[in-house]
Amino acid sequence: MSDRRRLLSLFDDFSQNLMVTLADVEALKKELDTLLEQNANLRLENEKLRQRLADLTQEEKPVKKSSNHQVDNLHTIYDDGFHVCNTYYGQRRDGECMFCDELLNRE
């Protein structure tokens, strides 16, 4: 009879250990679900930010081209014999103007 009680006691202990382990596994499963959901949300947010960055980069490129186009226009006006500096803009020039030269040669 003593062996029977000892055996039942061992099974009870084993059963309780299994219950604790099962509870731990369930907690880990919930934590994993939470982490996977956060990961998915972060991936979506990251993709949206990358797309937004690409859009902003594309928007900036035409501005640089138009800036070069504006400088080219100023060179054309200057070559046609007109001032492009703030002081004499639009007036006919007789020779070189250091203000215009400074403006046209800026980087």
N, C-alpha and C positions, 0 to 999 in steps of 0.2 A: 504494500500500500504506500509505503514511503516513496518508492520509485515512481509510483503513479502520480503522487502529489508533486514530486520534484519535476517530473516531466510536464505536468500541467502548468506548473509555475514557469518553467522554461518557455513553454508555448505562449503564455500570457506576456512574458517579458519580450519575446520575439514579436508578438503581435503589436505591442505598444511601440516598440522600436520602428516597426514598419509604418505605423500611423504617424509617428514623428517625421520619418523620412518622407512619407507621402505629403505631409504638410509643407515640408521644406521644398519639395519638388514643385508643388503648386505655387508657392511663393516665388520661386525662381521663374516659373512659367509666366506669372503675372508681370514680373519685372522685365522679362525678355519681351513680352508683348508691348510694354510701355516703351522700352528702348527701340524696338523696331518701328513703332509709330513715330517716335521722335526722329529717328533716322530718316524715315520717309518724308516727314515734314521738312527737315533740314535739306534734304536733297532737292525737293521742290523749290524751296526758298533759294537755294544756291543756283539752281538753273534759272530762276527768274532774275536773280541778280546778274548772272552772266549775260543773259539776254539784254537786260537793261544797260549794262556796261557796253555791250556791242552796239546797241542803238545809239548811245551817247557818243561813242567813238566815231560812228558813221556820221553823226550830225556835226561833229567838229571838223571833219575833213573838208566839206565844202566851204566852211568859213575860211580855212587856210587858202584854198584855191581862189576864193573871191578876193582875199587880201592881196595875193600875188597879182591878180587881175587889176586891182585898184592901183597898185604900184606901177604896173605896166601902162595903165592909162595916164598916170602922172608923168611918166617918162615921155609918152607920146605928146602930151600937152607941152611939156618943156621943150622937146625937140622941135615943135611947131613954132617956138619963139615966144612962149608965154611963161610968166612966173607961176610956180606952184607952191611957193612958200606962203606962210600966213601973212607976212607983211605986205606983199605986193601981188597976191593971188589974182590971176586973170589979166594983169596988165602986161603990155608988150615989154619984152626985155631987149636991151641993146647988146648985152654981152653976157658973160657968165655971172651967176648970182650965188654967192657963198651960202645964203640961206636955203636956196633951192637945192644946191649940191648936197648940203648937210642932210636935208630931208630925204632926198632920193638915194643917198648912200647909207642910210641907216640899216641895221640888220635886225 
